[in-house]
Amino acid sequence: MKLIFKYGGDKIVIPKVGEFPASCVVRNEVNGWRELHNKKEVRWSKPFHADDISMPYMPRAMPKGIWDIERPVKTSLRVFAPYYIPTDAVQWIRIWELDEHGGYDYETREQQLDFRYGIHYSVLSNTTLGCIRVGSYKDAERIAILVTEQLDKGLSITLEVT
């Protein structure tokens, strides 16, 4: 089974199943929606390698490519509920230098591998830190059930992001 998300298309398409409203809107310095020089706006990386340390970074949208979808995780966290559907999507992100107050100052040349991109719904925000956000609780639940059914049959599932 393949899920398809096209930037600007505002939906996830599952051939022979249907379409689900979706977006990948990220607040960052590019669109001006994440304040620089405000400590509360700073996001910290979750290192891919155990020996890396958490660093300040600016969120980026899920990378384009074809990614494997992993088993959905049922959760009551309002930022992800009812399911977080993980993928193996990764990309390099730039580390940011902080100002004297702990807010973003400037982007450095240093990079760190970013991961944990997935698909989920959120009642808290229409934006994400890079994940694809589906349009409703019910849609997230339906997609998670479809994915789980396929995985239980031993089938692979991919997400194509274009």
Secondary structure, 3 states (H helix, E strand, C coil): CEEEECCCCCEEEECCCEEEEEECCECCCCCCCCCCCCHHHCEECCCCCCCCCCCEECCCCCCCEEEEECCCEECCCCCCCCEEEEECCCEEEEEEEECCCCCEEEEEEEEEEECCCEEECCCCCCCECCCEEECCHHHHHHHHHHHHHHHHCCCCCEEEEC
